[in-house]
Amino acid sequence: MNRKLLVFLLFLVFMVFIWSGIHPRDRFTWFLEVLPVLIGLSILAATYRRFKFTGLIYLFIAAHMILLMVGGHYTYAQVPLFNWIRDTFDLTRNHYDRVGHFAQGFVPALIAREILLRLSPFRKGPGLFFMVLSICLSVSAFYELLEWWVAVATGTAAEAFLGTQGDVWDTQWDMFLALCGAVAALTLFSKLHDWHLDRIKIKD
């Protein structure tokens, strides 16, 4: 892993974090959306000496964190660019939330793939593919449960966090898009990921 790249990604995430916390549209929603970023950074920092991901994984993790923080700043239903897309193409909703849930499957799929290939008996093949998809669906389903629990505990304060925008099938869409993201990541980036993993083996 290129240390300069890692420092740059940390700096970028930190700067977006600071920006996202300046006058967010809804402070409670901002906290809920950036909390996974803070937890993720803490886990990465705590495990860094024992397990370093490939540069590709750190790049995708940083991108996902930025996506979460942008959604936290505006709320997912009010991201300006996607409001413009909604209005320009006469869509029924702001689709930034859909992008977020696609990423919720895409990035964890590559993280899970790397952990399984490096720390478990799993090897490349259908079994690995199925296990990664199962993990991603589990993560997505657990996140939907968290949204439900927060909504029950806080009532209307969690409406922006839920981001359903009146869609009764929002939960199902969220999990489906996470599955699509996981399939896309494994289909499009497995070979590139393998190349990064091979570089680690060469260095070792």
Order of alpha helices (4+ residues) and beta strands (2+ residues): alpha-alpha-alpha-alpha-alpha-alpha-alpha-alpha
